Amino acid sequence: VEYISNISLYCQDVGIVNISSGSPIKMKDLVNNWITKYNLNVKVNLCHYPYSTYEPFEFWGSNKKLLELIRKIER
């Protein structure tokens, strides 16, 4: 939230900014983190559907633009 706020206040016309961590995370771990964080009564049924050959097990975004904007703001 702090990054979004600072970018919106101090930068103009920057376009789309990916606010990801830049670190990969497995979908399974992401869902399990949500279940734990929000104390959900949900059981994940892995392998219910076959894994597709074209979908990755991990995903992440590039935060290069975000880090460049933050450095610009901090100067």
N, C-alpha and C positions, 0 to 999 in steps of 0.2 A: 504494500500500500504506500509506503514511504517513497519507493522508486517512482511509482505511477504519479503520485502527487508532485514530487519534485520535477519530473520531466514535464508534466502539464503546466507547471508554474514558470519554469525557467527556459524551456525550449519551445520553439515554434516550428510548425510544419515539418515534423520529424518522420511522419508516416507511421507505418506499422512497426511496433517494437515488441519483440518476443521477450517476455519477462520470466523465462524458464531459468532453472538453476544452471543449465548447461551440462548437468550430470545425467547419465543414463539411469533409468529405473525400469524394473520389470513390471509389467501390468499386474501380475500376481501380487507383488510387493506393494504396489500403489493401493490396490483394493484392500489388502489386508491391513494396511496402515489406516485407511478410512474406517474400516470395521472396528479397529482398536480405538482410534481417536474418538469416534462418535458412539462407542459402546453399542454397536448394532448387533442385533440378534439375527445374524445372517451366516449361513454356512456356504462357503464357496465350493462348487462342484467342478473341480478341475477334470479335464478330459471327457466331459459330457459330450462335447462336439469334437470331431477330429481337428487337429491343428492344420491350418492351411500352410502351404509351402511358401506363400508370398508375403505373409505377415510377420513382422519382426517380433521377437520376444521382449525386446527392450525398445524404448523410445526416448528421445531427448530433443531439445531445441537448442539452437545457437543463441547465446546471449551476448554475442560480440557487440552488437549495436547498443544494447542496454549498458554494457560496461563502458563503452566509449562515451555515451551521454552522461553517465554518472561522473566519469572523470572530468568531463567538460563543466559540469555543474559545480564540482568541488574545487575548481580552480579559482 
